[in-house]
Structure formats: structure tokens, C-alpha cells
């Protein structure tokens, strides 16, 4: 682990992260996997509940963003590799497929989450997708969703509602749910559903997947303002 702005950030290889997740579940009962890109971590600096959760023993922050990797390098901190949230999600699904664990999909549009479920089930023949629900609901009035998740009793809950809404949902309700693993996955449902494609491999390799996403979804450019803001704070060490 390395520390940036008080955040403990996973600094090992992706292939080893499942072991780290299992250790946290074993010691803390559950784990919140945080896709630690600058947008998510910058938002956490201004929301006490987010910051406290991200820095708690039952959270693991993955370095999902070149802004985080660059900030670490400038500070002389070593991170083995950038780890994309969707890749960790796929690794967890694969693990669940092999270990007879179940998942629940929450978020995105109904048509997208349904297609995401279908595609996951066609790819992972033994996977148990025990429930799904779109992300269009009031966070303050969602007892029916909490009841459904509890009834389905999934081991893993993937929440695709964008930052910081998905993180707020997880933090607010994780103590009321039976899941062992919670993960906010942003636009991953869109990719797994076939609505969007990831950047070409060469762009991912060179750390410019963010540019591809902006070209495909120009509205994202407004959200990019948090990257330099986070990096400046990270480099000078100001929370």
C-alpha cells in the first residue's frame, strides 16, 4: 500500500488483488472496492462519509486512473500498475463463477442492466446472477431495493450509478445488506452490455483510455476538471 492524501492505495499487481480482497472480507466481514480515479478520490475529500469509508479497514482502493499513478510517481511512491475497475469486476465475476458465489447487478438503465446480465450469463456458464435493478431510484426511499437484495442474498453487489452516487449508496446501505463484496463500477455495465467499447489496447497501454472516453462521450470533459485539482493536492500533500 501507498498513501496519498490519507488514502491507502493498493500498489501491487492486479493478479494479487483477489487475495487482498479475501483477507479484508475475512477480517472485516465485507469489503468495499473503490475504483480510485482522481474524480472519486477528489470527491471524497469533500464528503466526510466517503472519506471515512475510503480510509477504513474494510475498503480497498485500486489505482484506477493515470492521475493517481502520476501523482504517486512525482511523490516517489511506487505503484506496480494501473488497475482498471472493469478488469477487477471481471476477475471477481470469474472467481464467483468458479467458486459458486452469486452476484447482484444494480444500476444503469433497465435495458442495459438486463443485457449486461444476459451477456455475463452467456460468458460465465456457472455464474449465478441472483438479481438486478436499474439505477433510477431515490437513495432516500429505496426500501424495496434493499429488501430485494436481502432476499436474493448475493455474495457480491456491483453498483453502476456513477460517482459519487454509487459510493453513497454502498456506504449508506452496506451494513444493512448481506453482501461480502461491494463495488462501484461506473459505466462497466454499458461495456459488458455491448453499449460501449473500451479503448483500443494500445491506448490503454499508453494510459490514454481517458481520451478515448472523452471522444466517445464528450460530456465527460466537465468531469475531467477534478484530475488536475486532485493531482495538485496530492503532490503538495494538502487534503
C-alpha positions as CSV (number, residue, x, y, z in Angstrom):
1,X,0.0,0.0,0.0
2,X,1.0,3.6,-0.6
3,X,-0.7,6.7,1.0
4,X,-1.9,9.8,-0.9
5,X,-3.9,12.4,0.9
6,X,-4.6,9.9,3.7
7,X,-5.9,7.4,1.2
8,X,-4.3,3.9,1.4
9,X,-4.0,2.9,-2.2
10,X,-3.3,-0.7,-3.4
11,X,0.1,-0.7,-5.0
12,X,0.6,-4.3,-6.1
13,X,-0.2,-6.3,-9.2
14,X,-3.8,-6.9,-10.3
15,X,-3.3,-10.7,-10.3
16,X,-2.8,-10.5,-6.5
17,X,-5.7,-8.3,-5.6
18,X,-8.2,-11.0,-5.1
19,X,-6.1,-12.3,-2.2
20,X,-6.2,-8.9,-0.6
21,X,-10.0,-8.7,-1.0
22,X,-10.4,-12.1,0.6
23,X,-8.2,-11.0,3.5
24,X,-10.3,-7.9,4.2
25,X,-13.5,-10.0,4.0
26,X,-12.1,-12.5,6.4
27,X,-11.0,-9.8,9.0
28,X,-13.7,-7.2,8.5
29,X,-16.8,-9.2,7.3
30,X,-17.1,-7.3,4.0
31,X,-15.1,-5.1,1.6
32,X,-15.8,-2.0,-0.4
33,X,-13.7,-1.9,-3.6
34,X,-13.1,1.7,-4.6
35,X,-12.1,2.5,-8.1
36,X,-9.6,5.1,-7.1
37,X,-9.5,7.5,-10.0
38,X,-9.0,11.3,-9.4
39,X,-12.7,12.1,-9.7
40,X,-13.7,9.6,-7.0
41,X,-10.9,10.4,-4.6
42,X,-11.3,14.2,-5.1
43,X,-15.0,13.9,-4.2
44,X,-14.0,12.0,-1.1
45,X,-12.1,15.0,0.2
46,X,-15.3,17.0,0.5
47,X,-17.7,14.3,1.8
48,X,-16.9,13.1,5.3
49,X,-18.8,9.8,4.9
50,X,-16.9,9.0,1.7
51,X,-13.5,9.8,3.1
52,X,-14.1,7.9,6.3
53,X,-15.2,4.8,4.4
54,X,-12.4,5.0,1.8
55,X,-9.8,5.2,4.5
56,X,-11.4,2.4,6.7
57,X,-10.0,-1.1,7.1
58,X,-12.9,-2.6,5.1
59,X,-12.1,-0.6,1.9
60,X,-9.5,-1.2,-0.7
61,X,-8.7,1.5,-3.2
62,X,-7.4,0.4,-6.6
63,X,-5.2,2.8,-8.6
64,X,-7.7,3.3,-11.5
65,X,-6.5,6.5,-13.1
66,X,-3.3,7.9,-14.7
67,X,-3.7,11.0,-12.5
68,X,-3.3,8.8,-9.4
69,X,-0.3,6.9,-10.9
70,X,1.4,10.1,-12.0
71,X,0.9,11.7,-8.6
72,X,2.4,8.7,-6.9
73,X,5.5,8.8,-9.2
74,X,6.0,12.5,-8.5
75,X,5.9,11.8,-4.8
76,X,8.4,9.0,-5.2
77,X,5.8,6.3,-4.4
78,X,5.8,3.0,-6.3
79,X,2.7,1.6,-7.9
80,X,3.2,-1.6,-9.8
81,X,0.5,-0.9,-12.4
82,X,-2.7,0.9,-13.2
83,X,-5.7,-1.3,-12.4
84,X,-9.0,-0.7,-14.2
85,X,-12.2,-1.2,-12.3
86,X,-13.9,-3.2,-15.0
87,X,-11.0,-5.6,-15.1
88,X,-11.3,-6.2,-11.3
89,X,-15.0,-6.6,-11.8
90,X,-14.4,-9.3,-14.5
91,X,-11.9,-11.0,-12.2
92,X,-14.5,-11.1,-9.4
93,X,-17.2,-12.5,-11.7
94,X,-14.8,-15.2,-12.9
95,X,-14.0,-16.0,-9.3
96,X,-17.7,-16.3,-8.4
97,X,-18.2,-18.5,-11.5
98,X,-15.6,-20.9,-10.2
99,X,-16.4,-20.8,-6.5
100,X,-20.3,-21.0,-6.7
101,X,-20.7,-17.4,-5.5
102,X,-23.6,-15.1,-6.5
103,X,-23.8,-11.6,-7.8
104,X,-26.4,-8.8,-8.0
105,X,-26.4,-6.0,-10.5
106,X,-27.7,-2.6,-9.5
107,X,-27.6,0.5,-11.8
108,X,-27.7,1.9,-15.3
109,X,-30.9,1.8,-17.4
110,X,-33.1,-1.2,-17.2
111,X,-32.4,-2.3,-20.8
112,X,-28.7,-2.0,-20.2
113,X,-28.6,-3.9,-16.9
114,X,-30.8,-6.7,-18.4
115,X,-28.5,-7.1,-21.3
116,X,-25.5,-7.0,-19.0
117,X,-27.0,-9.8,-17.0
118,X,-27.6,-11.8,-20.2
119,X,-24.1,-11.3,-21.5
120,X,-22.5,-12.2,-18.2
121,X,-24.5,-15.4,-18.0
122,X,-23.6,-16.4,-21.6
123,X,-19.9,-15.8,-20.9
124,X,-19.7,-17.4,-17.5
125,X,-21.7,-20.6,-17.7
126,X,-21.9,-21.3,-13.9
127,X,-22.4,-17.8,-12.7
128,X,-25.4,-17.0,-10.5
129,X,-26.8,-13.6,-11.2
130,X,-29.5,-13.7,-8.5
131,X,-31.0,-10.3,-9.1
132,X,-30.8,-6.9,-10.9
133,X,-32.3,-3.5,-10.8
134,X,-31.8,-0.3,-12.7
135,X,-30.3,2.7,-11.0
136,X,-33.2,5.2,-11.3
137,X,-34.5,5.4,-7.8
138,X,-34.3,7.7,-4.8
139,X,-31.5,6.9,-2.5
140,X,-33.5,8.1,0.5
141,X,-36.5,6.0,-0.5
142,X,-35.4,2.5,-1.7
143,X,-36.6,0.1,1.0
144,X,-37.9,-2.2,-1.8
145,X,-34.5,-2.5,-3.4
146,X,-32.8,-3.2,0.0
147,X,-35.5,-5.8,0.6
148,X,-34.9,-7.4,-2.8
149,X,-31.1,-7.5,-2.4
150,X,-31.6,-9.1,1.1
151,X,-34.0,-11.6,-0.3
152,X,-31.6,-12.6,-3.1
153,X,-28.7,-12.8,-0.6
154,X,-25.9,-12.2,-3.1
155,X,-22.2,-12.6,-2.2
156,X,-21.3,-9.6,-4.4
157,X,-23.1,-6.4,-5.2
158,X,-22.0,-4.3,-8.3
159,X,-23.4,-0.8,-8.3
160,X,-23.2,1.2,-11.6
161,X,-24.6,4.6,-10.9
162,X,-21.6,6.9,-11.4
163,X,-19.6,8.8,-8.8
164,X,-20.4,9.7,-6.1
165,X,-24.0,8.3,-6.2
166,X,-22.9,4.7,-6.3
167,X,-20.4,5.2,-3.4
168,X,-23.1,7.0,-1.4
169,X,-25.4,4.1,-1.9
170,X,-22.8,1.5,-0.9
171,X,-21.7,3.4,2.2
172,X,-25.3,4.1,3.3
173,X,-26.6,0.6,3.0
174,X,-23.6,-1.9,3.3
175,X,-24.4,-2.5,6.9
176,X,-28.0,-3.4,6.0
177,X,-27.1,-5.9,3.3
178,X,-25.7,-9.5,3.4
179,X,-23.1,-9.0,0.6
180,X,-19.4,-9.7,1.3
181,X,-18.1,-7.6,-1.6
182,X,-19.4,-4.2,-2.7
183,X,-18.0,-2.4,-5.7
184,X,-19.0,0.8,-7.6
185,X,-18.3,0.1,-11.3
186,X,-19.4,3.3,-13.1
187,X,-20.0,2.6,-16.8
188,X,-18.9,-1.0,-16.7
189,X,-22.5,-2.3,-17.3
190,X,-22.6,-0.4,-20.6
191,X,-19.4,-2.1,-21.7
192,X,-20.4,-5.6,-20.6
193,X,-23.9,-5.0,-22.2
194,X,-22.2,-4.1,-25.5
195,X,-23.5,-0.5,-25.4
196,X,-19.9,0.9,-25.3
197,X,-16.5,-0.4,-26.1
198,X,-13.3,0.0,-24.1
199,X,-10.4,1.9,-25.7
200,X,-8.1,0.0,-28.1
201,X,-5.4,-1.9,-26.2
202,X,-2.6,0.5,-27.3
203,X,-4.5,3.4,-25.8
204,X,-4.9,1.5,-22.5
205,X,-1.2,0.6,-22.6
206,X,-0.2,4.2,-23.0
207,X,-2.5,5.4,-20.3
208,X,-4.8,7.5,-22.5
209,X,-8.0,5.5,-22.2
210,X,-9.5,8.7,-20.7
211,X,-9.0,10.4,-24.1
212,X,-10.9,7.7,-25.9
213,X,-13.8,8.0,-23.4
214,X,-14.0,11.8,-23.9
215,X,-14.0,11.3,-27.7
216,X,-16.9,8.9,-27.4
217,X,-18.7,10.7,-24.6
218,X,-17.8,14.5,-24.8
219,X,-20.0,15.3,-21.7
220,X,-17.2,13.7,-19.7
221,X,-14.9,16.6,-20.3
222,X,-16.5,18.6,-17.5
223,X,-15.7,15.8,-15.0
224,X,-12.0,15.9,-16.0
225,X,-11.6,19.2,-14.1
226,X,-11.1,17.1,-10.9
227,X,-8.0,15.4,-12.3
228,X,-5.6,18.5,-12.1
229,X,-7.2,19.6,-8.9
230,X,-6.6,16.2,-7.3
231,X,-3.1,16.0,-8.7
232,X,-2.1,19.4,-7.3
233,X,-3.4,18.5,-3.8
234,X,-1.8,15.0,-4.0
235,X,1.6,16.4,-5.0
236,X,1.7,19.2,-2.4
237,X,0.1,16.9,0.2
238,X,-2.8,19.2,1.0
239,X,-6.0,17.5,2.0
